[in-house]
Amino acid sequence: MRFAVALPWWGYVLACAAALALAWVTYARTAIALSARQRARLIGLRAATLLLLVVFLLRPVRVVPAADVRDRVVPVLVDISRSMRLSDDGGPARIERAEAVARDLEQKLTRRFRVELYTFGEALARAESAPLAATARRSDLSEALSAVAERYRHQRLGGILVVSDGGDTANQEAGSAGRLPAPVYAVGVGKASGIRDREVVNLTVGEPVLADSSVDLSVSAVGSGYGREPVELRLSANGRPLEVRRFSSPADGAPVHEVFTVSPDSDNATVYTVQIPPVASEIAAENNTRSVLVPPQGRRRRVLIVEGAPGFEHTFLKRALALDPGLEVDSVVRKGQNDQGRDTFFVQAGASRAAALAVGYPIKRADLFRYDAIVFGNIEGEFFSRDQLDMTAAFVATRGGGLMVLGARSFERAGLMGTPLEEVLPLDLNDSGGAVARTAGSPPQNALALTDDGAAHPATRLAVSIDDSRKRWAQLPPLAATATLGEARPGAQVLAVAGSGAGEVRPIFAAQRYGQGRSMIFAGEAAWRWRMLLPAADRTYETVWRQAARWLSAGAPESALIAPMAVTLPGTTEAINVIVRDEEFKPVADAHVQIRVTPPGAQERVLSAALSDPREGRYTASARFDQAGVYRVEADVRRQGLPPVTLRRPMLVGGADVEMSEPHLNEAVLRRIAEATGGRYVGADAAGELLPLLEARLESDRPLEMRDLWNTGWSLAAVICLLTAEWIARRRVGLA
């Protein structure tokens, strides 16, 4: 028992004391003399009556479990995504089994709960029709559970039942359902293993690996239930067949990786598709195909070369890069000093950029950030001011540009040690000691050898096959000199090493990503020998430096750009983000951005983008992508006082049917949600085991209710009895 009117302990003591005091005062003085026994009897009766009234005023109640809990709701969610129409072992479709399980549970639970049946796929909806149809393009289990939590936020749930094959194509992790107001009891439908299926599980495109913009397509495929039976991979570009390969899996269910080297169109987007021809025994043919889009090259990348002195290296390097149609090269060569003792320079640059190079190197952030990559050739660190070095470090880390330092003379004496660029470069400069190893006539000395990283790196890949690339590197003449540098920094890649007279091997060519950009070191001298000492038809020298320049500049973003995005499933609404920055790559918060989206074969849609993040200069608009294919996304950016800028980005929607990816029963997802919420996972055949679990939870979680103990007939009868007893006692002693 407890009191509905809660008082502190001293409140109860005070109320009881007041009742006793009032009873004593009532009979302390009477018109008729009373014996002590008579007075005590009357005071006791009056005190009992007053104490009973005090108790009634405090409202004594008894807390007991509620008798009726039929208002407790149990939502039952049935998956109607397309993967549920699959049939395991030739039996009924998964959706048929799921509906049968759901209807059976609904019938049995109705006796104790209020059951409400829902379907989920792209969204949560009441199950109105029968039989259910598995037509949803995707299965957003996370959003369905969130919708249930929102819909029943003011009601008590007995539990949430989910009947599904565990497919979840949502962007968020379904395991976050741990915040649900009730445990999830999951029922898995389908087979977790032993199905027959072949699938292209991954298709990615690498960076250009050859000077003619060839790229590698990496394909991963897997087959289950077919043993080591050969499989065909068919590659096509924009629907045009390119290549067919046959391979055998090392074991049933073991993934196989293949690499195709292709040359995409430099002016137009190219969609590459890899397909495994389906066979009748497969459970799903939709996952046999994947596509990836390779965008056109876009604008020419700007490269700035800063050379410490005229020489063969500069001449050959500039000529090699200038002949690349994808590059626009500016160069500065220090010639010597004038009569006043000041450095003079030979500048070759575009008309709009030449003035900023008159002093040898840009002194303004906006002038330097026009470039995508910078090359320092045989120039000492003392040539640059501290501000210029800080600005160059920001060029790599913040702007996302590329920096290459080459030539053994760049590392003589202090080099760039102790400058802001020391951490930017991929090799440790502190261990260099300034030593330079000269060629001593032994061919291995200062001759380069490719590392495993270098064999696959886009900058040092000289042939389609890795073996051919290694052979071409082995044929290169030794360098005139190499600088002795330290080890590679964490995360950096050593692409090539050189031998020394003492038989040691040291890193010569290295690369790394730093901040938003990239950096390289080539610690060799006189690489122009690769051009002069090889046959005239050999283009290895040009290939190496063009690819290095392309790799350095490839990651440099525009000041304004449409952020990359991937829409794997048609029928989704996604955010399109446009980043707007000024010439110094500082965010712009006062631009007007309009986005145009053109679906394949459909009419253009115009959207207004709103500023969503002023710290980044991000403007956002949402668009729905209803069909598969290549969309054209364009953004018109207008700023006051500046000409408008139009940005373009092609985008592939539906390159892979992720709803049919891994078509087996995904028990891990369902089990994870159940465990995170305190529920349980069972297979479809054991769905009946959930009934006692729900009923047991009902008893343990039965709501409590308070029942009044004073608002009854006996309470009034008790007061009347006490008052009657007191009246009789008064009459007996002669009191009115």
Buried (B, 14 or more C-beta within 10 A) or exposed (E): EEBEEEEEEEEBEEBBEEBBEEBEEBBEEBEEEBEEEBBEBBBBBBBBBBBBBBBBEBBBBEEEEEEEBEEBBBBBBBBBBBBBBBBBEEEEBBBBBBBBBBBEBBEBBEEBBBBBBBBBBBEBBEBEEEEBEBBBBBBBBBBBBBBBBEBBEEEEBBBBBBBBBBBBBBEEEBBBBEEBEBBBBBBBBBBBEEBBBBBBBBBEBBBBBBBEBBBBBBBBBBBBBBEEEEBEBBBBBBEEEBEEEEEEBEEEEEEBEBBBBBBBEBEEBBBBBBBBEBEEEBBBBBBBBBBBBBBEBEEBBBBBBBBBBEBEBBEBBBBBBBEBEBBBBBBBBBEEEEEEEEEEBEBBBEEEBEEBBEBBBBEEBBBBBBBBBBBBBBBBBEBBEEEBBBBBBBBBBBBBBBBBBBBBBBBBEBBBBEBBBBBBBBBBBEEBEEEBBEBEEEEEBBBBBBBEBBBBBBBBBBBBEBEEBBEBBEEBBBBBBBBBBBEBBEEBBBBBBBBBBEEEEBBBBBBBBBBBBBBBBBBBBBBBBBBEEBEEEBBBBBBBBBBBBBBBBBBBBBBBBBBEBEBBBBBBEBEBBBBBBBEBBEBBBEBBBBBBBBBEEEEEEEBEBEBBEEEBBBBBBEBEBEEBBBBBBBBBBEBEEEEEBEBEBBBBBBBBBBBBBBBBBBBEBBBBBBBBBBBBBBBBEEBEEBBEBBBEBBEEBBEEEEEEBBEEEEBEEBBEEBEEBBEEBBEEBEBE
